[in-house]
């Protein structure tokens, strides 16, 4: 991910400021096909004459996504992260459904974020193809921060203009953000984990925060998935004072086996760790951490909160597993209901937020009678 200047810096600052708002305000559906999302509080309009988002008067901390039929059959490109992970499949499905409902022409590109052999090259190939297709608006979910500048340069230099909505990571130059508030996810995870930890009677001095993420893949700029980990740690320390500052670490791993090995190695190197808790950027990592903790004999002295509703993680939660106590529901099943109206508003020259945040909540399954 990139440090940005000019308008992009404004958007980045707006994103950071808005995340604090989004962390405390929930979004809820309203009647009449409208969904309400939290926002950055900063708003822009897309100026097609200069091919840029330009600042405009703020419309507040809420965005009303109004689903409607478009009078024009606009072309919409959707560069999805992958076509494998359950949360992405939910997102892909709803974007396709809502684009069809709106009467738009949607074309999908797979950035293959699940495939480490090609995920650093496929997004650039796709970006070139998207530019050649000449969409009216571009929905872009490349989650590898180091590729942001290269791909956004292609979109920004395209003519006719291609306004871009960046999903889930800090937006590049001349893009706006769509997805969850990263801090909101970390805070929600900590809010769920803290009462369980307290009920188990853990001593803060004997508690370690060991989370699974990937700075090497996502970077750690504002808006990156790594903020889920940062805010989990900060919020948990607020809720459970006394956890030592040096009792926190991030395991940089990208797959379930890698994270299992990383956690196993960490446990071996820290025999003094009596209680372990942690968050994750996505369930494939927390599942590896879970396997290592279970193999090492941890049970009610470990608490993990996953992220992404992976079936294996949901199954553990449903089985009342003492370690995997929840996996966050990022709300991707409603992604299209928010972003397709957002795309229509951009094309209509209406004010839109620099950051739009769909709601997130912990999944507690059968624990909650669901």
C-alpha angles and dihedrals in degrees: 000000000000141000106235138202138203115009092355091058089051090053091047093051090047090052093052093047092047096052091071089055094047092050093067105032122071127213122230138183119254131200122274099046094295124135121194120215134183116250143199089255088237119101137196140179126222111241106203092191092065096022094235143111107245128196118261138173112302115254091199140254096312133069121202110211105203114195112214144147114270118232087213125054095230122191112242123188118206115195099188123196092235146323095235115064116082095234091051091048089055090050093046091049095051095044090052092047096048094044088055091047090053092048095243129147106240124191120186130214121189113221089192094224088166093062114076091190093067109010093102093054106030096070092056091049089049093048090055091050092048091053089051091051090055102217121193090229133010126218106197129192108173102144097187103101097202089064095053097091095046096048095041090052088059093050094044094051094047119112124234089045119263112203108207134210112199117211125218103338133073106290120247125230113317097004135111127223128247129177137053125339102254093212090048089060094050092047093047090051093050092045089055097043099045099068090048091051091048092048089054091054098236116176109234091223089059095047126101128192109217113171133179121230143125120245087167090063104030104026118215106260118135108287095028120127088250088077087073087068095042094052093043089057095045095046094045090053089052091051095041108033117197102048101136116249091235092053094086131089142161121223107213103213136136109198138043093252092045092051092046089054093044093051093044090052091048092051090050091050093048108046089158092067105108099171127029130190132167150158130221142209090233140359098251085071098042090051089059092048089048093053092051094048092048092048090051091056099256116145122141089009091068130064124182129179112200130199133222108035094259106183092237091052092046089051091055091049091048090050090056091244109190093220105040097051098164146353118211119247103219093193097240090147086075097040096107092049088061104034101044092058087045090054091049091050091051091052091047090055092244124148113271131181121261084226128027116188122198114207125268130197137174115261110226098168116184090001086074095036092256 
